[in-house]
């Protein structure tokens, strides 16, 4: 299996035509992580996951997701600080497990971030509609919200944010920082107001009784482990907490996207580990707090909406807070969509730079140092998907893609510890192999808790990606061309990588 050396990877990142600019400082990077992490989980998925899977115990689902994220983040920290190159898990797989695995994970990450951005954009549209409704302006349900035939506001926000990303990462970071501050202020306000409107009766039962999904009409909604007879085919109960954890796990994807921006960070060996772990800890505390408040304010059976936070405030008559929190939610979801679009463009960019996708996409603008070609291509693709797919399908497809990439990162850390013990590491994951193994097992538990239909769609996407790789990517990758050029050219390529590494 072809494996790209770390030295060659670092060398390729310095080629002038495809080199990204290092402009992100520690504050910008941390705010970017919080900006993309706090958003979809709080403002969108909290309600649907509580109503359909776990009830008030969705707080436990978020806590489980935080635990898994913290363990996986420790693995990401070693990779990101040692190989600070665009591409995240794709790049990490290329230098550890080989080109075929790297391609599949890259293809998988595109699915993860594309669907994640689409899901959050759908929620953004609902919040905009609710916010305008407080002023008496009501958008037609056929044009805005999760039931719309074509979700026009969601499509428009994706197009606008794509234009912002094309302007360069420096502009993106500034806008993200401002909106993230507004978002955090809105969350604090919601918690403060919500605490005075909690009805403990809404938390009873905290873990609703398990409901069977054995009916033939629901077979595709059964979790994979339940379908295989390993766990109970049910929503709510213990199985519902696990499924809820798998659904909301995408809310912790911030550190993965931060890793994909490692090539644009200043002194990544120092700033990335601190920013990654700070993001997970801060966001976990806020997620659990908001989840407990929102399920305490309103019964979980009434939260199956794309805008549960403002719905909870409306339900208790706190209309004055709806507008303020609504502005924060809109800003918050905007940053999530924007940074997810940024992350997917960097993964696609890295794959194009390696020749696994057309290298035409890997050219960066000489002034902004941003990959405008791929940014616009992917942005318009996400807009089309958002117009066609419902929020539930978008969220579940995104999460299964992310969990699969986490599995590869955990395995990659253990592999490189054995194959490259001499490699200089900016951060070392503690207690290897214990931490990667536990993280790996928890990821498998969560991914197995996703519905069978999500697995079918995911495997179909991966099969299409494998076909593209076999027919095109395998023969056109830069690594394949280096090998076919002969030993002299291969030695030169490795030598150049060593000098720059």
MIROKE-404140 format. One record per residue (C-alpha): residue in three letters; residue number from 1; x, y, z. Coordinates in steps of 0.05 Angstrom, whole numbers. Layout:
! residues N
[gudo ALA,NUM,[X,Y,Z]]
...
//
This chain:
! residues 501
[gudo UNK,1,[0,0,0]]
[gudo UNK,2,[28,67,-21]]
[gudo UNK,3,[44,112,38]]
[gudo UNK,4,[66,184,33]]
[gudo UNK,5,[124,204,77]]
[gudo UNK,6,[114,258,129]]
[gudo UNK,7,[175,295,100]]
[gudo UNK,8,[144,295,30]]
[gudo UNK,9,[78,318,58]]
[gudo UNK,10,[110,378,92]]
[gudo UNK,11,[150,393,29]]
[gudo UNK,12,[88,393,-15]]
[gudo UNK,13,[54,442,32]]
[gudo UNK,14,[109,493,16]]
[gudo UNK,15,[102,493,-59]]
[gudo UNK,16,[88,566,-79]]
[gudo UNK,17,[29,552,-126]]
[gudo UNK,18,[-10,512,-75]]
[gudo UNK,19,[16,540,-8]]
[gudo UNK,20,[-35,568,41]]
[gudo UNK,21,[-17,628,84]]
[gudo UNK,22,[-4,620,159]]
[gudo UNK,23,[-48,675,186]]
[gudo UNK,24,[-86,644,245]]
[gudo UNK,25,[-63,661,315]]
[gudo UNK,26,[-83,624,379]]
[gudo UNK,27,[-143,668,394]]
[gudo UNK,28,[-169,663,322]]
[gudo UNK,29,[-160,588,321]]
[gudo UNK,30,[-195,578,388]]
[gudo UNK,31,[-253,623,368]]
[gudo UNK,32,[-257,585,302]]
[gudo UNK,33,[-263,520,341]]
[gudo UNK,34,[-317,547,388]]
[gudo UNK,35,[-351,582,329]]
[gudo UNK,36,[-361,517,291]]
[gudo UNK,37,[-373,473,352]]
[gudo UNK,38,[-425,515,388]]
[gudo UNK,39,[-483,521,341]]
[gudo UNK,40,[-517,462,308]]
[gudo UNK,41,[-519,420,371]]
[gudo UNK,42,[-548,475,415]]
[gudo UNK,43,[-592,512,366]]
[gudo UNK,44,[-615,456,320]]
[gudo UNK,45,[-604,383,340]]
[gudo UNK,46,[-621,390,414]]
[gudo UNK,47,[-696,389,400]]
[gudo UNK,48,[-700,336,346]]
[gudo UNK,49,[-653,288,384]]
[gudo UNK,50,[-691,297,449]]
[gudo UNK,51,[-759,288,416]]
[gudo UNK,52,[-740,227,374]]
[gudo UNK,53,[-686,190,413]]
[gudo UNK,54,[-669,206,485]]
[gudo UNK,55,[-718,255,517]]
[gudo UNK,56,[-687,297,574]]
[gudo UNK,57,[-631,245,576]]
[gudo UNK,58,[-604,279,513]]
[gudo UNK,59,[-559,315,564]]
[gudo UNK,60,[-527,247,577]]
[gudo UNK,61,[-520,237,502]]
[gudo UNK,62,[-482,303,498]]
[gudo UNK,63,[-438,283,557]]
[gudo UNK,64,[-422,217,523]]
[gudo UNK,65,[-405,255,459]]
[gudo UNK,66,[-360,301,498]]
[gudo UNK,67,[-323,242,529]]
[gudo UNK,68,[-311,210,462]]
[gudo UNK,69,[-291,277,432]]
[gudo UNK,70,[-240,290,487]]
[gudo UNK,71,[-206,223,476]]
[gudo UNK,72,[-206,230,400]]
[gudo UNK,73,[-181,302,407]]
[gudo UNK,74,[-120,276,444]]
[gudo UNK,75,[-104,234,382]]
[gudo UNK,76,[-117,293,336]]
[gudo UNK,77,[-70,336,377]]
[gudo UNK,78,[-11,290,364]]
[gudo UNK,79,[-24,288,289]]
[gudo UNK,80,[-41,361,280]]
[gudo UNK,81,[20,386,318]]
[gudo UNK,82,[67,337,283]]
[gudo UNK,83,[40,343,212]]
[gudo UNK,84,[10,414,209]]
[gudo UNK,85,[-16,408,138]]
[gudo UNK,86,[-86,418,109]]
[gudo UNK,87,[-131,358,103]]
[gudo UNK,88,[-142,334,175]]
[gudo UNK,89,[-156,259,180]]
[gudo UNK,90,[-143,251,105]]
[gudo UNK,91,[-71,276,112]]
[gudo UNK,92,[-61,236,176]]
[gudo UNK,93,[-85,172,141]]
[gudo UNK,94,[-39,185,81]]
[gudo UNK,95,[24,187,124]]
[gudo UNK,96,[4,127,167]]
[gudo UNK,97,[-44,78,135]]
[gudo UNK,98,[-33,91,61]]
[gudo UNK,99,[-64,122,-1]]
[gudo UNK,100,[-126,79,-7]]
[gudo UNK,101,[-148,91,64]]
[gudo UNK,102,[-131,165,57]]
[gudo UNK,103,[-174,171,-5]]
[gudo UNK,104,[-233,137,29]]
[gudo UNK,105,[-227,182,90]]
[gudo UNK,106,[-220,244,48]]
[gudo UNK,107,[-282,224,9]]
[gudo UNK,108,[-315,210,76]]
[gudo UNK,109,[-296,278,105]]
[gudo UNK,110,[-326,313,45]]
[gudo UNK,111,[-392,277,61]]
[gudo UNK,112,[-386,295,135]]
[gudo UNK,113,[-375,369,126]]
[gudo UNK,114,[-421,377,66]]
[gudo UNK,115,[-480,345,101]]
[gudo UNK,116,[-463,380,167]]
[gudo UNK,117,[-463,448,134]]
[gudo UNK,118,[-528,432,100]]
[gudo UNK,119,[-562,409,164]]
[gudo UNK,120,[-541,472,202]]
[gudo UNK,121,[-561,517,144]]
[gudo UNK,122,[-631,486,147]]
[gudo UNK,123,[-635,502,220]]
[gudo UNK,124,[-609,573,206]]
[gudo UNK,125,[-667,582,158]]
[gudo UNK,126,[-718,563,213]]
[gudo UNK,127,[-687,612,262]]
[gudo UNK,128,[-689,668,211]]
[gudo UNK,129,[-762,652,198]]
[gudo UNK,130,[-778,652,273]]
[gudo UNK,131,[-740,717,284]]
[gudo UNK,132,[-776,753,228]]
[gudo UNK,133,[-842,726,254]]
[gudo UNK,134,[-832,766,319]]
[gudo UNK,135,[-838,829,276]]
[gudo UNK,136,[-899,803,240]]
[gudo UNK,137,[-861,781,178]]
[gudo UNK,138,[-878,710,160]]
[gudo UNK,139,[-840,672,107]]
[gudo UNK,140,[-880,620,68]]
[gudo UNK,141,[-869,550,95]]
[gudo UNK,142,[-859,527,23]]
[gudo UNK,143,[-797,571,17]]
[gudo UNK,144,[-766,571,86]]
[gudo UNK,145,[-756,519,141]]
[gudo UNK,146,[-746,444,143]]
[gudo UNK,147,[-813,429,107]]
[gudo UNK,148,[-799,476,49]]
[gudo UNK,149,[-798,447,-21]]
[gudo UNK,150,[-735,490,-33]]
[gudo UNK,151,[-705,521,29]]
[gudo UNK,152,[-688,588,-2]]
[gudo UNK,153,[-657,623,59]]
[gudo UNK,154,[-611,563,71]]
[gudo UNK,155,[-588,563,0]]
[gudo UNK,156,[-575,638,0]]
[gudo UNK,157,[-534,637,64]]
[gudo UNK,158,[-490,582,36]]
[gudo UNK,159,[-477,623,-27]]
[gudo UNK,160,[-461,686,12]]
[gudo UNK,161,[-413,650,60]]
[gudo UNK,162,[-379,617,1]]
[gudo UNK,163,[-363,686,-25]]
[gudo UNK,164,[-335,705,44]]
[gudo UNK,165,[-290,644,44]]
[gudo UNK,166,[-265,659,-25]]
[gudo UNK,167,[-242,727,1]]
[gudo UNK,168,[-190,693,45]]
[gudo UNK,169,[-182,660,113]]
[gudo UNK,170,[-162,726,147]]
[gudo UNK,171,[-230,757,129]]
[gudo UNK,172,[-265,692,149]]
[gudo UNK,173,[-231,692,218]]
[gudo UNK,174,[-250,764,233]]
[gudo UNK,175,[-323,753,216]]
[gudo UNK,176,[-323,688,256]]
[gudo UNK,177,[-295,721,318]]
[gudo UNK,178,[-347,776,319]]
[gudo UNK,179,[-405,728,308]]
[gudo UNK,180,[-379,678,360]]
[gudo UNK,181,[-377,731,414]]
[gudo UNK,182,[-450,750,398]]
[gudo UNK,183,[-468,676,400]]
[gudo UNK,184,[-437,662,467]]
[gudo UNK,185,[-471,723,497]]
[gudo UNK,186,[-538,697,471]]
[gudo UNK,187,[-526,628,501]]
[gudo UNK,188,[-510,658,570]]
[gudo UNK,189,[-574,700,565]]
[gudo UNK,190,[-616,639,547]]
[gudo UNK,191,[-589,599,606]]
[gudo UNK,192,[-601,658,653]]
[gudo UNK,193,[-673,668,629]]
[gudo UNK,194,[-688,594,623]]
[gudo UNK,195,[-667,579,695]]
[gudo UNK,196,[-728,619,720]]
[gudo UNK,197,[-776,580,675]]
[gudo UNK,198,[-755,508,688]]
[gudo UNK,199,[-811,460,707]]
[gudo UNK,200,[-779,398,739]]
[gudo UNK,201,[-840,358,715]]
[gudo UNK,202,[-812,364,644]]
[gudo UNK,203,[-752,322,666]]
[gudo UNK,204,[-796,265,689]]
[gudo UNK,205,[-783,213,666]]
[gudo UNK,206,[-711,235,653]]
[gudo UNK,207,[-700,172,612]]
[gudo UNK,208,[-766,156,576]]
[gudo UNK,209,[-787,83,570]]
[gudo UNK,210,[-758,47,511]]
[gudo UNK,211,[-802,42,450]]
[gudo UNK,212,[-796,-15,402]]
[gudo UNK,213,[-780,-4,329]]
[gudo UNK,214,[-795,-74,307]]
[gudo UNK,215,[-850,-54,260]]
[gudo UNK,216,[-836,-67,187]]
[gudo UNK,217,[-848,5,170]]
[gudo UNK,218,[-791,26,216]]
[gudo UNK,219,[-739,-26,197]]
[gudo UNK,220,[-694,24,162]]
[gudo UNK,221,[-696,69,224]]
[gudo UNK,222,[-669,15,269]]
[gudo UNK,223,[-598,25,295]]
[gudo UNK,224,[-547,-20,261]]
[gudo UNK,225,[-530,-55,327]]
[gudo UNK,226,[-603,-67,340]]
[gudo UNK,227,[-615,-95,270]]
[gudo UNK,228,[-556,-142,281]]
[gudo UNK,229,[-586,-165,347]]
[gudo UNK,230,[-530,-135,391]]
[gudo UNK,231,[-574,-82,424]]
[gudo UNK,232,[-649,-70,430]]
[gudo UNK,233,[-685,-42,370]]
[gudo UNK,234,[-714,18,405]]
[gudo UNK,235,[-717,93,413]]
[gudo UNK,236,[-710,124,482]]
[gudo UNK,237,[-684,83,540]]
[gudo UNK,238,[-610,64,539]]
[gudo UNK,239,[-611,51,464]]
[gudo UNK,240,[-641,119,453]]
[gudo UNK,241,[-586,153,493]]
[gudo UNK,242,[-534,119,449]]
[gudo UNK,243,[-570,137,384]]
[gudo UNK,244,[-579,208,409]]
[gudo UNK,245,[-505,211,424]]
[gudo UNK,246,[-490,188,354]]
[gudo UNK,247,[-537,240,324]]
[gudo UNK,248,[-511,299,365]]
[gudo UNK,249,[-439,277,360]]
[gudo UNK,250,[-431,322,300]]
[gudo UNK,251,[-438,380,348]]
[gudo UNK,252,[-367,366,371]]
[gudo UNK,253,[-336,367,301]]
[gudo UNK,254,[-300,433,314]]
[gudo UNK,255,[-233,403,332]]
[gudo UNK,256,[-233,362,268]]
[gudo UNK,257,[-243,424,226]]
[gudo UNK,258,[-190,461,267]]
[gudo UNK,259,[-142,405,249]]
[gudo UNK,260,[-158,415,175]]
[gudo UNK,261,[-136,487,182]]
[gudo UNK,262,[-69,469,214]]
[gudo UNK,263,[-31,492,153]]
[gudo UNK,264,[-58,563,163]]
[gudo UNK,265,[-41,567,237]]
[gudo UNK,266,[19,605,266]]
[gudo UNK,267,[65,561,307]]
[gudo UNK,268,[17,501,303]]
[gudo UNK,269,[59,457,349]]
[gudo UNK,270,[41,503,407]]
[gudo UNK,271,[-26,533,390]]
[gudo UNK,272,[-64,473,362]]
[gudo UNK,273,[-62,427,424]]
[gudo UNK,274,[-86,482,471]]
[gudo UNK,275,[-140,507,424]]
[gudo UNK,276,[-165,437,409]]
[gudo UNK,277,[-175,416,481]]
[gudo UNK,278,[-202,484,503]]
[gudo UNK,279,[-255,478,449]]
[gudo UNK,280,[-278,410,472]]
[gudo UNK,281,[-282,428,546]]
[gudo UNK,282,[-317,496,538]]
[gudo UNK,283,[-367,469,488]]
[gudo UNK,284,[-383,407,529]]
[gudo UNK,285,[-402,449,590]]
[gudo UNK,286,[-446,495,548]]
[gudo UNK,287,[-480,438,511]]
[gudo UNK,288,[-500,401,574]]
[gudo UNK,289,[-524,465,608]]
[gudo UNK,290,[-567,487,549]]
[gudo UNK,291,[-596,418,540]]
[gudo UNK,292,[-618,413,612]]
[gudo UNK,293,[-649,482,610]]
[gudo UNK,294,[-686,472,544]]
[gudo UNK,295,[-716,405,564]]
[gudo UNK,296,[-734,434,632]]
[gudo UNK,297,[-771,492,600]]
[gudo UNK,298,[-811,450,551]]
[gudo UNK,299,[-831,377,548]]
[gudo UNK,300,[-786,338,502]]
[gudo UNK,301,[-845,315,460]]
[gudo UNK,302,[-856,387,438]]
[gudo UNK,303,[-784,400,417]]
[gudo UNK,304,[-784,366,348]]
[gudo UNK,305,[-767,431,313]]
[gudo UNK,306,[-707,460,278]]
[gudo UNK,307,[-707,519,327]]
[gudo UNK,308,[-717,488,397]]
[gudo UNK,309,[-684,545,437]]
[gudo UNK,310,[-729,600,412]]
[gudo UNK,311,[-789,552,414]]
[gudo UNK,312,[-775,540,488]]
[gudo UNK,313,[-772,615,502]]
[gudo UNK,314,[-837,626,463]]
[gudo UNK,315,[-870,570,502]]
[gudo UNK,316,[-857,605,569]]
[gudo UNK,317,[-878,673,543]]
[gudo UNK,318,[-808,704,542]]
[gudo UNK,319,[-820,737,476]]
[gudo UNK,320,[-772,794,491]]
[gudo UNK,321,[-715,744,496]]
[gudo UNK,322,[-734,709,432]]
[gudo UNK,323,[-708,766,390]]
[gudo UNK,324,[-642,773,427]]
[gudo UNK,325,[-628,699,430]]
[gudo UNK,326,[-652,693,358]]
[gudo UNK,327,[-598,742,335]]
[gudo UNK,328,[-546,702,373]]
[gudo UNK,329,[-572,637,344]]
[gudo UNK,330,[-570,665,274]]
[gudo UNK,331,[-499,690,284]]
[gudo UNK,332,[-479,624,316]]
[gudo UNK,333,[-507,580,261]]
[gudo UNK,334,[-475,626,209]]
[gudo UNK,335,[-406,613,238]]
[gudo UNK,336,[-418,538,239]]
[gudo UNK,337,[-438,536,165]]
[gudo UNK,338,[-380,581,146]]
[gudo UNK,339,[-326,541,182]]
[gudo UNK,340,[-354,474,158]]
[gudo UNK,341,[-350,500,87]]
[gudo UNK,342,[-279,522,102]]
[gudo UNK,343,[-261,453,129]]
[gudo UNK,344,[-289,414,70]]
[gudo UNK,345,[-253,460,21]]
[gudo UNK,346,[-186,447,56]]
[gudo UNK,347,[-196,372,53]]
[gudo UNK,348,[-214,374,-20]]
[gudo UNK,349,[-156,421,-31]]
[gudo UNK,350,[-107,373,1]]
[gudo UNK,351,[-133,315,-41]]
[gudo UNK,352,[-126,357,-104]]
[gudo UNK,353,[-55,378,-86]]
[gudo UNK,354,[-37,304,-79]]
[gudo UNK,355,[-67,290,-148]]
[gudo UNK,356,[-123,245,-123]]
[gudo UNK,357,[-171,296,-150]]
[gudo UNK,358,[-158,343,-209]]
[gudo UNK,359,[-100,389,-190]]
[gudo UNK,360,[-136,447,-224]]
[gudo UNK,361,[-174,455,-158]]
[gudo UNK,362,[-110,461,-117]]
[gudo UNK,363,[-89,529,-146]]
[gudo UNK,364,[-93,585,-95]]
[gudo UNK,365,[-107,658,-109]]
[gudo UNK,366,[-40,697,-109]]
[gudo UNK,367,[-66,753,-65]]
[gudo UNK,368,[-114,720,-15]]
[gudo UNK,369,[-78,652,-15]]
[gudo UNK,370,[-146,619,-14]]
[gudo UNK,371,[-167,560,-60]]
[gudo UNK,372,[-223,597,-94]]
[gudo UNK,373,[-238,545,-147]]
[gudo UNK,374,[-254,489,-99]]
[gudo UNK,375,[-288,537,-50]]
[gudo UNK,376,[-340,557,-102]]
[gudo UNK,377,[-348,487,-130]]
[gudo UNK,378,[-363,456,-62]]
[gudo UNK,379,[-404,515,-37]]
[gudo UNK,380,[-453,510,-95]]
[gudo UNK,381,[-456,434,-86]]
[gudo UNK,382,[-476,442,-13]]
[gudo UNK,383,[-529,493,-33]]
[gudo UNK,384,[-560,443,-81]]
[gudo UNK,385,[-559,387,-29]]
[gudo UNK,386,[-590,432,24]]
[gudo UNK,387,[-646,449,-24]]
[gudo UNK,388,[-662,375,-36]]
[gudo UNK,389,[-651,337,30]]
[gudo UNK,390,[-687,343,99]]
[gudo UNK,391,[-648,363,161]]
[gudo UNK,392,[-651,295,195]]
[gudo UNK,393,[-619,259,136]]
[gudo UNK,394,[-566,312,130]]
[gudo UNK,395,[-547,308,204]]
[gudo UNK,396,[-542,232,207]]
[gudo UNK,397,[-502,226,143]]
[gudo UNK,398,[-453,278,168]]
[gudo UNK,399,[-443,243,235]]
[gudo UNK,400,[-428,175,207]]
[gudo UNK,401,[-376,206,162]]
[gudo UNK,402,[-342,241,220]]
[gudo UNK,403,[-342,179,265]]
[gudo UNK,404,[-309,138,210]]
[gudo UNK,405,[-253,190,204]]
[gudo UNK,406,[-243,189,280]]
[gudo UNK,407,[-233,113,278]]
[gudo UNK,408,[-178,122,226]]
[gudo UNK,409,[-143,176,267]]
[gudo UNK,410,[-143,132,330]]
[gudo UNK,411,[-113,74,291]]
[gudo UNK,412,[-63,120,256]]
[gudo UNK,413,[-34,146,322]]
[gudo UNK,414,[-20,75,346]]
[gudo UNK,415,[9,55,279]]
[gudo UNK,416,[57,114,275]]
[gudo UNK,417,[80,102,347]]
[gudo UNK,418,[106,34,322]]
[gudo UNK,419,[129,52,252]]
[gudo UNK,420,[159,121,267]]
[gudo UNK,421,[179,123,341]]
[gudo UNK,422,[234,173,323]]
[gudo UNK,423,[186,224,292]]
[gudo UNK,424,[188,293,325]]
[gudo UNK,425,[119,305,356]]
[gudo UNK,426,[94,373,379]]
[gudo UNK,427,[46,337,427]]
[gudo UNK,428,[44,264,449]]
[gudo UNK,429,[-23,230,463]]
[gudo UNK,430,[-19,204,534]]
[gudo UNK,431,[-28,131,554]]
[gudo UNK,432,[-20,101,485]]
[gudo UNK,433,[-50,52,466]]
[gudo UNK,434,[-103,58,522]]
[gudo UNK,435,[-131,126,501]]
[gudo UNK,436,[-135,110,425]]
[gudo UNK,437,[-166,41,438]]
[gudo UNK,438,[-220,68,485]]
[gudo UNK,439,[-235,125,437]]
[gudo UNK,440,[-238,75,379]]
[gudo UNK,441,[-287,29,416]]
[gudo UNK,442,[-332,87,436]]
[gudo UNK,443,[-333,113,365]]
[gudo UNK,444,[-354,44,340]]
[gudo UNK,445,[-409,41,392]]
[gudo UNK,446,[-437,108,370]]
[gudo UNK,447,[-431,94,296]]
[gudo UNK,448,[-466,27,306]]
[gudo UNK,449,[-523,64,340]]
[gudo UNK,450,[-541,103,276]]
[gudo UNK,451,[-601,79,236]]
[gudo UNK,452,[-593,25,183]]
[gudo UNK,453,[-616,72,127]]
[gudo UNK,454,[-558,119,145]]
[gudo UNK,455,[-509,62,137]]
[gudo UNK,456,[-538,43,69]]
[gudo UNK,457,[-531,114,44]]
[gudo UNK,458,[-461,120,73]]
[gudo UNK,459,[-437,55,41]]
[gudo UNK,460,[-466,77,-25]]
[gudo UNK,461,[-427,142,-20]]
[gudo UNK,462,[-363,105,-3]]
[gudo UNK,463,[-373,55,-60]]
[gudo UNK,464,[-379,113,-109]]
[gudo UNK,465,[-315,143,-80]]
[gudo UNK,466,[-277,78,-86]]
[gudo UNK,467,[-298,72,-158]]
[gudo UNK,468,[-272,142,-173]]
[gudo UNK,469,[-206,125,-139]]
[gudo UNK,470,[-196,60,-178]]
[gudo UNK,471,[-215,92,-245]]
[gudo UNK,472,[-178,158,-237]]
[gudo UNK,473,[-145,176,-171]]
[gudo UNK,474,[-99,115,-164]]
[gudo UNK,475,[-66,128,-231]]
[gudo UNK,476,[-63,204,-227]]
[gudo UNK,477,[-38,215,-156]]
[gudo UNK,478,[28,251,-149]]
[gudo UNK,479,[55,193,-108]]
[gudo UNK,480,[39,144,-165]]
[gudo UNK,481,[73,189,-216]]
[gudo UNK,482,[134,195,-171]]
[gudo UNK,483,[140,120,-166]]
[gudo UNK,484,[131,110,-241]]
[gudo UNK,485,[185,162,-255]]
[gudo UNK,486,[237,115,-228]]
[gudo UNK,487,[284,111,-169]]
[gudo UNK,488,[323,174,-185]]
[gudo UNK,489,[263,219,-185]]
[gudo UNK,490,[233,184,-125]]
[gudo UNK,491,[297,196,-86]]
[gudo UNK,492,[297,269,-105]]
[gudo UNK,493,[225,277,-81]]
[gudo UNK,494,[240,244,-14]]
[gudo UNK,495,[303,285,-7]]
[gudo UNK,496,[267,349,-19]]
[gudo UNK,497,[216,329,33]]
[gudo UNK,498,[270,314,83]]
[gudo UNK,499,[304,381,73]]
[gudo UNK,500,[239,418,84]]
[gudo UNK,501,[215,374,140]]
//
